[in-house]
Amino acid sequence: MTDVRIDFDAMSASRHAYANMRTMLEDATGALANVSGSAVPQDELRRRLEDLHESWGGGMKKLARYAEDAGAGLEGILEAFQGLDSELGASMVPQEGSSA
């Protein structure tokens, strides 16, 4: 029975998703920033939409930074598990001249 099983493909896919999240989020908030405030004629609504954009944009930037950091952390974990897997595999190969 296997005690530990690591799905390297799933970890790698997650790492790539985290790494690409910054670009996706920046593209989304950048598109919103390109919309002119003059598209909304009511002053109060325009002000509230601008406030929303500022808070939304700030939150998206933080989320993008955290996702990028998570991707970097996951990359280190993935590399460590792959190294462990290689070491364990090598330790199970019978050495020449051993009685195994």
C-alpha positions in Angstrom: 0.0 0.0 0.0 1.3 3.4 -1.0 1.6 5.8 2.0 2.3 8.9 -0.1 1.2 9.7 -3.6 2.1 13.0 -5.3 0.4 14.0 -8.5 3.2 16.0 -10.1 1.1 16.9 -13.2 -1.7 18.4 -11.0 0.9 20.3 -8.9 2.5 21.6 -12.1 -0.8 22.7 -13.6 -1.7 24.5 -10.4 1.7 26.3 -10.4 1.2 27.4 -14.0 -2.4 28.6 -13.1 -1.1 30.7 -10.2 1.8 32.1 -12.3 -0.6 33.2 -15.1 -3.2 34.6 -12.7 -1.5 38.0 -12.5 -1.7 38.5 -16.2 -5.4 37.5 -16.3 -6.3 39.8 -13.4 -4.3 42.7 -14.7 -5.9 42.4 -18.1 -9.4 42.4 -16.5 -8.7 45.5 -14.4 -6.8 47.2 -17.2 -9.9 46.9 -19.5 -12.0 48.5 -16.8 -9.6 51.3 -16.4 -9.9 52.1 -20.2 -13.6 52.9 -19.8 -14.1 56.7 -19.7 -16.1 58.1 -16.8 -17.9 60.3 -19.3 -19.9 57.2 -20.3 -22.0 57.7 -17.2 -23.8 61.0 -17.1 -24.9 61.0 -13.5 -22.2 62.4 -11.2 -23.1 60.3 -8.1 -23.1 57.1 -10.1 -19.9 58.0 -11.9 -18.2 58.7 -8.5 -19.4 55.4 -7.0 -18.2 53.5 -10.1 -14.8 55.2 -9.8 -14.7 54.2 -6.1 -15.6 50.7 -7.0 -12.8 50.6 -9.7 -10.2 51.8 -7.2 -11.1 49.3 -4.5 -11.6 46.5 -7.1 -8.3 47.3 -8.8 -6.4 47.4 -5.5 -7.9 44.1 -4.4 -7.2 42.5 -7.8 -3.6 43.7 -7.6 -3.2 42.1 -4.1 -4.8 38.9 -5.3 -2.5 38.8 -8.3 0.6 39.3 -6.1 -0.6 36.6 -3.7 -1.3 34.2 -6.5 2.2 34.9 -8.0 3.8 34.2 -4.5 1.7 31.0 -4.2 2.9 29.9 -7.6 6.6 30.5 -6.6 6.0 28.6 -3.3 4.3 25.7 -5.0 7.2 25.5 -7.5 9.6 25.0 -4.5 7.4 22.3 -3.0 7.1 20.6 -6.4 10.8 20.6 -6.8 11.3 19.2 -3.3 8.9 16.4 -3.9 10.4 15.5 -7.2 13.8 15.4 -5.6 12.5 13.2 -2.9 10.9 10.9 -5.4 14.2 10.6 -7.3 16.1 9.8 -4.1 13.6 7.2 -3.0 13.6 5.6 -6.4 17.4 5.5 -6.4 17.4 4.0 -3.0 15.2 1.1 -4.1 17.5 0.0 -6.9 19.7 -2.9 -5.8 23.3 -1.9 -5.7 25.8 -4.0 -7.6 27.3 -6.7 -5.4 24.5 -6.5 -2.8 22.6 -9.5 -1.7 19.2 -7.8 -2.3 
